[in-house]
Amino acid sequence: MRIMAGITDTISEGLGRYSIGEKLRSMRQRKSMGLAELGRHTGLSAGLLSKPERGKLFPTLPTLLRIAMVFGVAGLLLYRRAQAAGGGGGAARGASACP
């Protein structure tokens, strides 16, 4: 795996396991959306949005949240975070949190 400037091997390998870029590209293509259109919805440039998809950049949390909101997954992401932090009530282990 190619190491990006300023990121240690451990962090790079850890983040790489999530395949964030592949997931972002897949969500965008399922919506038949180009990078320019996604950029209009997020306020981010097409150039910036293409970098995570190509494995050239690990996106920041604010960038991920902007993209997630366009695809309607931000609420689910925030719900799962609250659960992971010990926020009671929730799906049993191994069960889906989605209805």
NORMOHU-V932350 format. One record per backbone hydrogen bond with DSSP energy under -0.5 kcal/mol. CO is the residue of the C=O (numbers start at 1). NH is the residue of the N-H. Records with the same first field share a line. If there is no record, write none. Layout:
CO: NH, NH
This chain:
4: 7
8: 12
9: 13
10: 14
11: 15
12: 16
13: 17
15: 18
16: 19
19: 23
20: 24
21: 25
22: 26
23: 27
24: 28
25: 29
26: 30
27: 31
28: 33
29: 32
34: 38
35: 39
36: 40
37: 41
38: 42
39: 43, 44
45: 49
46: 50
47: 51
48: 51, 52
49: 53
50: 54
51: 56, 57
52: 55
57: 59
60: 64
61: 65
62: 66
63: 67
64: 68
65: 69
66: 70
67: 71
68: 73, 74
69: 72
73: 77
74: 78
75: 79
76: 80
77: 81
78: 82
79: 83
80: 84
81: 85
82: 87
83: 86
86: 88
92: 95
